[in-house]
Amino acid sequence: MKTVIIIGSGIAGLMAAHHLADECNVIIFTKSSYKDSNSARAQGGIAAAVASNDHPRNHFHDTMQAGKGVNDKGLVEMMTKEAVGLIHELEDAGVAFEKMEGEYALGQEGAHQHHRILFANNDQTGDAIMMALWNQVKNRVKVYERVSVTALNVNGKEVTGVQTPNGVWAADAVILATGGVGQLYAFNSNARTATGEGMYLAYCAGAVLKDMEYIQFHPTILKSPQAVLISEAVRGEGGQLINSQGERVLRHYPKMDLEGRDVVAAVLHEALLNGEQIYLDVRMIKRFSERFPFIDRACKEEGFDPMEEPLPVMPGAHFICGGVEVDKHGKTAVERLYAIGEVACSGVHGSNRLASNSLLEAVYFAKKCATDILSNVEQKKHGYGSEQQSSQAHALPSRQALQQRMMSHVGIKRTTKCLVEMKAWLESYRQFPTLQRIPLEEKAMFELATMITNAAIEREESRGTHRRDDFPNESSSWENQSIAFQHGMMSICKRGG
Ligand SMILES: Cc1cc2nc3c(=O)[nH]c(=O)nc-3n(C[C@H](O)[C@H](O)[C@H](O)COP(=O)(O)OP(=O)(O)OC[C@H]3O[C@@H](n4cnc5c(N)ncnc54)[C@H](O)[C@@H]3O)c2cc1C
């Protein structure tokens, strides 16, 4: 039997485990409790053109529009076509999507032309999917909770296993399902697990990281210590962004509060820079606490009653469209190494993810990579390989200082001055070698911050989530170019090449 190691227990990891468990020896390592992930936080839902007046080609169109045309067209086509079937597979696995009179109850989110967001357990869709998948796999695979993978072992061009603090583990295939990098920013919606080391591990093993400059900021995060995300589905139900005078902030935009995330986040950012305070008014939504019980409760715990007063909000880091470059099966440049979910850059999101497409991407690629492993990965007797050495250890800034700098210098609106300052600040740390053992999370955050900054400097245009003050428009010369990192080098390559 083949041994497959999955790193991460979010929806991508659990879904892959579900597909593989009957035919492989599956081991999951997850660095916190199994449920501690961005997946468990997902509120709005999962997108699929299930409505009778909708069609996968509309979903395709909206995804391409949001991504500003630089998405992988073929993959978007396949994913949106297969979405409805994947919803049925989730139902078979035990996910109970909300229905009304026998039809799916569908939410709407920014930049979707149709109601096509399926949700489960109201605003706790991610948690509902996680629980169903967990129940499917918990007795069929071995799960090690609170065990971090600290290195990938590589022999020549192929991955042979992983290292954890408990030892070395051999595998016929390794799946990275380690999620995103939201914790790089001081204000973010992410779980504390989202520190990006899966990307860094893949990079050290020889994989390509690309599109790192495309960081999506979510417009409506409650301005409070717990930074509660207020789903776009709330605006889909009629919630309105207003300023202190009660004026609608997006009144001059055609789709108003349902403009794409990049647009809304940029408008709010500008308003905040001008000293305005922004609020999300949800008081007109009937039965808010029934439709959004989690958000209602979380806001109240932070001292805000959504029915009593508009909620103070601001944008925060939410999602990375870039990551480990993969093909249509989720395969990376390193043999036997796969990457799925937010850690991967499959190209389906282009420069800006359409709301509720990331759970879909996770489920889609979990299936594709499992199918590839079952049919094409040979079981073989191999040695353990060896850990790929990362670059020489040097001093690092504190995590807090890094997060604050990323927010102020590499945030929603980027200027050459700030980016160059950030690059110099990061580089200054490389001059101080240290013999101290640097924790992987800190090292990964530093290296990924450097790549995001360097790519943001290089891309002299504004596109999707990447907005340059000094290059405010899209540039046709950048349209077909991706910025990639591999073997310590940054290169500009033809998109899809
Ligand atoms: C608040 C919030 C709301 C969202 N709402 C939606 C939504 O409504 N719809 C939608 O489509 N998307 C939504 N998203 C985005 C979506 O939730 C994520 O993109 C998606 O869940 C990522 O899934 P994943 O399995 O790739 O990663 P995650 O769910 O983040 O899981 C990563 C896993 O990897 C583990 N891990 C990381 N590093 C290591 C290591 N070194 N060793 C061992 N384990 C490791 C973590 O502990 C975790 O278990 C939301 C995100 C947030 C933060």
The ligand as a Tripos MOL2 file, in Angstrom:
@<TRIPOS>MOLECULE
LIG
   53    58     1     0     0
SMALL
NO_CHARGES

@<TRIPOS>ATOM
      1 C1        -12.3990   34.2050    8.4860 C.3       1 LIG1
      2 C2        -12.3440   33.5520    7.1280 C.ar      1 LIG1
      3 C3        -13.5070   33.3540    6.3980 C.ar      1 LIG1
      4 C4        -13.4540   32.7610    5.1380 C.ar      1 LIG1
      5 N1        -14.6260   32.5270    4.4600 N.ar      1 LIG1
      6 C5        -14.5770   31.8430    3.2750 C.ar      1 LIG1
      7 C6        -15.7800   31.4740    2.6130 C.ar      1 LIG1
      8 O1        -16.8780   31.7410    3.0790 O.2       1 LIG1
      9 N2        -15.6640   30.7960    1.4450 N.ar      1 LIG1
     10 C7        -14.4650   30.4600    0.8750 C.ar      1 LIG1
     11 O2        -14.4220   29.8460   -0.1940 O.2       1 LIG1
     12 N3        -13.3110   30.7800    1.5190 N.ar      1 LIG1
     13 C8        -13.3450   31.4570    2.6940 C.ar      1 LIG1
     14 N4        -12.1730   31.7690    3.3370 N.ar      1 LIG1
     15 C9        -10.9100   31.2600    2.7840 C.3       1 LIG1
     16 C10       -10.8220   29.7630    3.0540 C.3       1 LIG1
     17 O3        -11.3630   29.5010    4.3230 O.3       1 LIG1
     18 C11        -9.3910   29.2470    2.9980 C.3       1 LIG1
     19 O4         -8.7390   29.7020    1.8500 O.3       1 LIG1
     20 C12        -9.4140   27.7110    2.9620 C.3       1 LIG1
     21 O5        -10.1990   27.2270    4.0330 O.3       1 LIG1
     22 C13        -8.0030   27.1630    3.0590 C.3       1 LIG1
     23 O6         -8.0870   25.7870    3.2940 O.3       1 LIG1
     24 P1         -6.7600   24.9260    3.4240 P.3       1 LIG1
     25 O7         -7.2000   23.5490    3.7530 O.co2     1 LIG1
     26 O8         -5.9440   25.1460    2.2210 O.co2     1 LIG1
     27 O9         -5.9610   25.5990    4.6340 O.3       1 LIG1
     28 P2         -6.3520   25.7510    6.1730 P.3       1 LIG1
     29 O10        -7.7820   25.5130    6.3870 O.co2     1 LIG1
     30 O11        -5.8180   27.0530    6.6280 O.co2     1 LIG1
     31 O12        -5.5530   24.5650    6.8710 O.3       1 LIG1
     32 C14        -4.1590   24.5930    6.9590 C.3       1 LIG1
     33 C15        -3.7340   23.4540    7.8690 C.3       1 LIG1
     34 O13        -2.3120   23.2800    7.8040 O.3       1 LIG1
     35 C16        -1.7880   23.1150    9.1180 C.3       1 LIG1
     36 N5         -0.3580   23.4400    9.0670 N.ar      1 LIG1
     37 C17         0.2480   24.5740    8.6210 C.ar      1 LIG1
     38 N6          1.5890   24.4620    8.6990 N.ar      1 LIG1
     39 C18         1.8540   23.2200    9.2020 C.ar      1 LIG1
     40 C19         3.0430   22.5040    9.5220 C.ar      1 LIG1
     41 N7          4.2540   23.0250    9.3380 N.pl3     1 LIG1
     42 N8          2.9310   21.2520   10.0260 N.ar      1 LIG1
     43 C20         1.7210   20.6870   10.2450 C.ar      1 LIG1
     44 N9          0.5560   21.3320    9.9650 N.ar      1 LIG1
     45 C21         0.6160   22.5750    9.4410 C.ar      1 LIG1
     46 C22        -2.6620   24.0300    9.9460 C.3       1 LIG1
     47 O14        -2.5520   23.7400   11.3060 O.3       1 LIG1
     48 C23        -4.0330   23.7020    9.3450 C.3       1 LIG1
     49 O15        -4.5290   22.4940    9.8720 O.3       1 LIG1
     50 C24       -12.2120   32.3740    4.5920 C.ar      1 LIG1
     51 C25       -11.0390   32.5770    5.3220 C.ar      1 LIG1
     52 C26       -11.1050   33.1580    6.5730 C.ar      1 LIG1
     53 C27        -9.8280   33.3470    7.3280 C.3       1 LIG1
@<TRIPOS>BOND
     1     1     2 1
     2     2     3 ar
     3     2    52 ar
     4     3     4 ar
     5     4     5 ar
     6     4    50 ar
     7     5     6 ar
     8     6     7 ar
     9     6    13 1
    10     7     8 2
    11     7     9 ar
    12     9    10 ar
    13    10    11 2
    14    10    12 ar
    15    12    13 ar
    16    13    14 ar
    17    14    15 1
    18    14    50 ar
    19    15    16 1
    20    16    17 1
    21    16    18 1
    22    18    19 1
    23    18    20 1
    24    20    21 1
    25    20    22 1
    26    22    23 1
    27    23    24 1
    28    24    25 2
    29    24    26 1
    30    24    27 1
    31    27    28 1
    32    28    29 2
    33    28    30 1
    34    28    31 1
    35    31    32 1
    36    32    33 1
    37    33    34 1
    38    33    48 1
    39    34    35 1
    40    35    36 1
    41    35    46 1
    42    36    37 ar
    43    36    45 ar
    44    37    38 ar
    45    38    39 ar
    46    39    40 ar
    47    39    45 ar
    48    40    41 1
    49    40    42 ar
    50    42    43 ar
    51    43    44 ar
    52    44    45 ar
    53    46    47 1
    54    46    48 1
    55    48    49 1
    56    50    51 ar
    57    51    52 ar
    58    52    53 1
@<TRIPOS>SUBSTRUCTURE
     1 LIG1         1 GROUP 0 **** ****
